Amino acid sequence: MTTTLRPAEPLQQTPDGGRARVYDVCVNSRRVGSVRLSTAPGFGTGAGVIEGLGIDEKDRRRGRATVAALAAEEVLRGWGCGEVQISVPMRAEAALRMAEALGYTERSRNMVKELPAEPPALPPGLEVRPMTEAEFGPWEAGAREGFARSWIERGVPEDQARAKSDSSHRELLPQGLRSPGAAISVAVRDGETVGHVWTGARELEPGIQGRYVYRIEVAEGHRGRGYGRALMLLAERHSLGAGERLLGLHVFTGNTPAIRLYESLGYRTTHVNSYKALL
C-alpha cells in the first residue's frame, strides 16, 4: 500500500512569500487522515511547520503517520525550506516517540501554571514600577537582540532568527508601552534596577486564554540572588490582577537553571517543540 499526501484545499500564500496548505493523508487514494503544512510564522520562508497530523482511529498503528510525516518533509523541501518544526503535546507519548525516531531534536518547551487564588508576596524591599517611555527604547533594542541571539545560538540561521525577533516585537508591542494587554515592569532594590518582566494576554491553547511571560531578565551584577524568582512572582501578580488564572511561558531546552526555576514554581510542560534539518 502507498501512503501519499493529496491537497485538500488551494495553496494559501501571503505577500511576504509564506505558504500554507491542508493535505489529506491517503492510502491508495483512500483518505485516512490529514495534516497541515506551512512556512513558520516570523521565520521567513526558510523554515516549515508540520502540524495537526492525524490518522483516523481505524487506520492507526500501521506506520501511516510516520510515512505521512516523511511525505510532508518532502513537500516542505519543495517549498525551499531548510528546516522543519513541530510542536507535540507532552501527553502525546506516541507522537513524541515518532518524532525522536524520525530524527527531530527538542529545542524548547511551552510551560503553564495554574495560579493560586491569592497573589504571591514579593520579597521585602523589592519595589516595582511600570517601565517609562525613556527606558522602553533601550530595553526593546536589547530584548530584540537577545531574542534573536537565543535562536542563533540554537542553530537557526541569523536572517531567520532576526526576522522572528522583529516579527514578534511588531506583533506583540505595536504601540510600545501602550500596546493592548502588555505590561512591562521594572524591579528596583535600594534605588537600583535589578530586572524587568514583560507579560501579555495570549491564547495558551485553542480556546484557552491566559497571560504569558514574554521576557524576564535579571540585570547583570544582580544574578544569582533570587530576583528571577521574584520577577516570576510579579508576573503571577500581573496575571491575577488581569483576572487570569493561567500563566504560560516558552523556555529553550538548554536553559536548565530556568527550567528548574519554573518547575519549582509549579509550572508543567504542555508542548515539546522540536526541529529537523531538511538536507
ABEGO torsion letter per residue (X at the ends): XBBBBBBABBBBBBAAGBBBBBBBBBBGGBBAEBBBBBBBBGAEAABBBBBGBBBBAAABGAGAAAAAAAAAAAAAAAAGBABBBBBBBAABAAAAAAAAAAGBBBABBBBBBBBBABBBBBBBGBBBBBBBAAAAAAAAAAAAAAAAAAAAAAGBBAAAAAAAAAAAAAAABAAEAABBGBBBBBBBBGGBBAEBBBBBBBBABBGBBBBBBABBBBBBGABGAGAAAAAAAAAAAAAAAAGBABBBBBBBAABAAAAAAAAAAGBBBABBBBBBBBX
